């Protein structure tokens, strides 16, 4: 069955098997494809931009443990795997770019020097822009490990608002700041571990830590469907206002992205069995990370194929994210099968 509904906050499933969160990962993987390849209406921008924040929140939620040493152990295990994934993904796209360059389909790569290496370590999008997420996740895990080792968990609550403020002021709301030379670094900091990664990761981490109080208190109402839809409407209105002001604003999130993402996340916690046993859950559990990685390659393949067959079978442009998502999913499934045969495991821990 593709999708099953149901469930409530009293589910007896183990915390590592919250079906609704894995279904959310599937949805977020599709949203990320929409970000890069979509021709959807601009009004959907605030919704699809919740994808990466939600990914980080889910990771933070599953990393948390009341046992500090166990949480550190989870970080170490995830760190080892995500470093391997990051190196493999960058090598894969470096190979793809070399092939495209050899056939004249790609401009020459930037010169390799100390600055480009440092940029790769700090930002990680030199080879392919979407891989910044993997580098940011590595940095997030290192930051959390340092916090746990030093026993300063209260620092998480300080980093979250500072990081989100930085994301807004260096992105969509950068027009509020005066024109100064330091604004040249905004493209580097509005999408990194401190401005996007750790704040949302930390929110997910703290939600898990205080989940009993949250799910029994008034904050749980943030996850009510009516609240979700209201926040989505406010997000659409906010984006429309910013766009109508004719200001140059770039960034991944707007203000209402923050409560909207939290609302969607809490909705999933209120309905933990939503999608249980469905293919949507399986995709989120097994293939979401790989879809994120392979989506750009799937986009290249889709573009080449669609150009070749467009004369005979014109493909609706609006459906391109669906085809690319399915191609990335197929590639991920084949990749997993190959790894299984080789008895390897490259999937990061949740």
C-alpha positions in Angstrom: 0.0 0.0 0.0 1.4 3.4 -0.9 0.1 5.3 2.1 -1.8 4.5 5.3 -3.3 7.0 7.7 -4.1 6.8 11.4 -2.3 6.8 14.6 -2.1 9.0 17.7 0.3 10.3 20.2 -0.1 7.2 22.4 1.6 4.9 19.8 3.4 1.9 21.3 6.1 2.0 18.6 9.7 2.5 19.6 10.9 6.1 19.2 13.2 5.1 16.4 10.2 3.9 14.4 7.9 7.0 14.2 6.4 6.3 10.8 5.1 9.8 10.3 8.7 11.2 10.6 9.9 8.9 7.9 7.0 9.8 5.7 8.0 13.5 6.3 11.5 12.7 5.2 10.1 11.3 1.9 8.1 14.5 1.4 11.1 16.6 2.2 13.2 14.7 -0.3 10.6 15.5 -2.9 10.5 19.1 -1.8 14.2 19.4 -2.2 13.9 18.2 -5.8 11.2 20.8 -6.3 13.6 23.5 -5.0 16.1 22.6 -7.7 13.9 21.7 -10.6 10.4 23.0 -10.0 8.3 25.3 -12.1 5.5 25.2 -9.5 3.6 28.4 -8.5 5.7 30.8 -6.4 3.1 30.5 -3.7 4.4 27.1 -2.8 7.9 28.4 -2.1 7.4 28.7 1.7 6.2 25.1 1.9 8.9 23.5 -0.1 11.5 25.5 1.8 10.7 23.7 5.0 12.4 20.6 3.6 16.0 21.1 4.7 15.0 22.6 8.2 12.8 19.5 8.7 15.6 17.2 7.7 17.8 18.7 10.4 15.0 18.6 13.0 14.4 14.9 12.3 18.2 14.2 12.7 18.4 16.2 16.0 15.3 14.4 17.3 16.8 10.9 16.7 20.2 11.8 18.0 19.0 12.9 21.4 19.4 10.6 24.4 18.9 11.3 28.1 22.2 9.4 28.5 24.9 11.9 27.6 27.4 9.2 26.6 24.9 7.4 24.5 24.1 10.7 22.6 27.9 11.1 22.1 28.1 7.6 20.8 25.2 8.3 18.3 27.0 11.4 17.1 30.3 9.4 16.6 28.5 6.7 14.7 26.6 9.2 12.5 29.8 11.2 12.0 31.8 8.3 10.7 29.1 7.4 8.2 28.3 10.9 7.0 32.0 11.7 6.4 32.2 8.6 4.2 29.0 9.6 2.4 30.2 13.2 1.9 33.5 12.0 0.4 31.8 9.5 -1.8 29.2 12.0 -3.0 31.7 14.6 -3.9 33.9 12.1 -5.7 30.9 10.9 -7.6 29.9 14.4 -8.8 33.6 15.3 -9.5 33.6 12.3 -11.9 30.3 13.4 -13.4 31.6 16.9 -14.0 34.8 15.5 -15.5 32.7 13.5 -18.0 30.5 16.5 -18.8 33.6 18.6 -19.3 35.2 16.1 -21.6 32.1 16.2 -23.9 31.8 20.0 -23.7 28.7 20.1 -21.6 30.3 21.7 -18.5 32.4 24.9 -18.1 35.9 24.4 -16.7 36.0 23.9 -12.9 37.4 26.7 -10.6 41.1 26.6 -10.0 42.3 24.3 -7.1 44.1 26.4 -4.4 44.1 26.9 -0.7 41.1 29.2 -0.8 39.0 26.6 -2.7 40.1 23.8 -0.3 39.2 25.9 2.7 35.8 26.8 1.2 35.2 23.1 0.6 35.9 22.3 4.2 33.7 25.2 5.6 30.8 25.3 3.0 31.2 22.1 0.9 29.4 23.2 -2.3 32.3 23.7 -4.6 31.8 20.5 -6.6 28.0 20.5 -6.5 25.9 23.2 -4.6 23.4 20.8 -3.0 26.2 18.9 -1.1 26.5 21.8 1.3 23.9 20.0 3.4 26.3 17.0 4.0 29.2 19.4 5.1 26.8 21.3 7.4 25.6 18.1 9.0 29.2 17.0 9.7 29.8 20.4 11.4 26.5 20.1 13.3 27.5 16.8 14.8 30.9 18.1 15.7 29.3 21.1 17.5 26.9 18.9 19.4 29.7 16.5 20.4 31.7 19.4 21.8 28.7 20.7 23.7 28.0 17.2 25.2 31.7 16.6 26.1 31.9 20.0 27.8 28.5 19.5 29.5 27.1 22.8 28.3 23.8 21.8 26.8 22.3 25.2 27.7 24.4 26.6 24.9 22.0 24.9 22.4 19.2 27.2 23.5 21.5 30.2 22.9 22.7 29.1 19.5 19.2 28.5 18.1 17.9 32.1 18.1 21.2 33.6 17.2 21.6 31.2 14.3 18.1 31.8 13.0 18.5 35.5 13.3 21.7 35.3 11.3 19.9 33.2 8.6 17.2 35.8 8.3 19.5 38.9 8.3 22.0 37.4 5.9 19.2 36.1 3.6 15.6 37.2 3.0 15.9 40.2 5.4 19.3 41.4 4.4 17.7 44.5 3.0 17.1 45.7 6.6 20.9 46.2 7.1 22.9 49.1 5.7 25.1 48.5 2.7 28.5 47.6 4.2 31.5 45.6 3.0 30.8 42.7 5.4 27.7 41.9 3.4 29.9 40.2 0.8 30.1 37.2 3.2 26.3 36.8 3.4 26.2 34.1 0.7 28.6 32.0 2.7 26.8 32.3 6.1 23.1 32.2 5.1 23.3 28.5 4.3 25.7 26.8 6.7 25.8 24.8 9.9 25.4 27.7 12.2 22.6 29.6 10.5 20.4 26.7 9.2 21.9 23.4 10.3 22.4 23.6 14.1 19.4 25.8 14.9 16.9 23.4 13.4 18.9 20.4 14.5 18.8 21.9 18.0 15.1 22.4 17.9 14.5 18.8 17.1 17.0 17.8 19.8 15.2 19.9 22.4 11.7 18.7 21.3 12.8 15.1 22.0 14.3 16.1 25.3 11.1 17.8 26.5 8.7 15.8 24.5 6.5 14.6 27.4 5.9 18.2 28.6 5.4 19.4 25.0 2.9 16.7 24.0 0.9 17.2 27.2 1.0 21.0 27.2 -0.4 23.8 25.1 2.6 23.8 22.7 1.2 20.5 21.2 -1.5 22.6 19.6 1.1 24.0 17.3 0.9 20.7 15.5 -2.9 21.0 14.9 -3.8 20.9 11.1 -5.6 24.2 11.4 -2.5 25.8 12.9 -0.3 24.3 10.2 -2.5 25.7 7.4 -2.7 29.1 9.1 1.1 29.3 9.3 1.4 28.2 5.7 -1.0 31.1 4.8 1.1 33.5 6.8 4.3 32.2 5.1 2.8 32.7 1.7 1.7 36.2 2.6 5.1 37.1 4.1 6.9 35.9 0.9 4.5 37.9 -1.3 5.1 41.0 0.8 8.9 40.7 0.5 8.6 40.1 -3.2 6.3 43.1 -3.7 8.8 45.4 -2.0 11.2 44.9 -5.0 14.2 44.3 -2.7 17.0 42.0 -3.5 16.6 39.2 -1.0 18.1 35.8 -1.2 18.0 33.0 1.3 16.4 29.7 2.2 14.0 30.7 4.9 11.7 33.5 5.8 10.4 34.2 9.3 7.3 32.0 9.2 9.4 29.1 7.8 10.5 28.6 11.4 7.1 28.1 13.1 5.7 26.3 10.0 8.4 23.7 10.1 7.9 23.2 13.8 4.2 22.9 13.3 4.6 20.2 10.6 7.1 18.4 12.8 4.7 18.4 15.8 1.8 17.3 13.7 3.9 14.2 12.8 4.6 13.6 16.5 0.8 13.8 17.2 0.3 11.2 14.5 3.2 8.8 14.9 1.6 5.9 13.1 0.6 8.0 10.0 1.8 6.0 7.0 2.9 3.0 9.0 3.9 0.1 6.7 3.5 2.2 3.6 6.0 2.6 0.7 6.2 6.2 1.6 7.6 5.3 5.0 10.0 2.9 3.4 11.4 5.6 1.1 12.0 7.9 4.0 13.6 5.2 6.1 15.9 3.7 3.5 16.4 6.1 0.6 15.8 9.8 1.6 19.5 10.6 2.0 20.4 8.9 -1.2 17.6 10.6 -3.1 19.0 13.9 -1.8 22.5 13.0 -3.1 21.4 11.5 -6.5 18.8 14.1 -7.4 21.2 16.4 -9.3 22.5 13.5 -11.4 18.9 12.3 -12.0 18.2 15.9 -13.2 21.1 15.7 -15.7 19.8 12.3 -17.0 16.2 13.5 -17.2 17.3 16.6 -19.1 19.3 14.6 -21.6 16.4 12.1 -22.1 13.7 14.7 -22.3 15.5 16.6 -25.0 15.9 13.4 -27.0 12.3 12.3 -26.8 10.6 15.7 -26.7 9.8 15.5 -30.4 7.9 12.2 -30.0 6.7 12.3 -26.4 6.7 15.9 -25.0 6.9 15.7 -21.2 5.0 18.3 -19.2 7.5 20.6 -17.6 5.5 20.9 -14.5 6.0 17.2 -13.9 9.7 17.3 -14.1 10.3 17.2 -10.3 8.2 14.0 -10.2 10.2 12.3 -12.9 13.5 13.4 -11.4 12.4 12.2 -7.9 11.4 8.8 -9.3 14.7 8.5 -11.2 16.7 9.4 -8.0 14.6 6.9 -6.1 15.4 4.2 -8.7 19.1 5.1 -8.5 19.0 4.9 -4.7 17.4 1.5 -4.7 19.9 0.1 -7.2 22.7 1.7 -5.2 21.4 0.1 -2.0 21.2 -3.2 -3.6 24.8 -2.9 -4.9 26.0 -2.0 -1.4 24.0 -4.9 0.1 25.8 -7.3 -2.3 29.1 -5.8 -1.2 28.0 -6.0 2.4 28.5 -2.3 3.0 26.4 0.3 4.8 26.5 3.9 3.9 23.2 5.1 5.4 23.6 7.6 8.3 22.0 6.8 11.6 18.8 8.7 12.2 
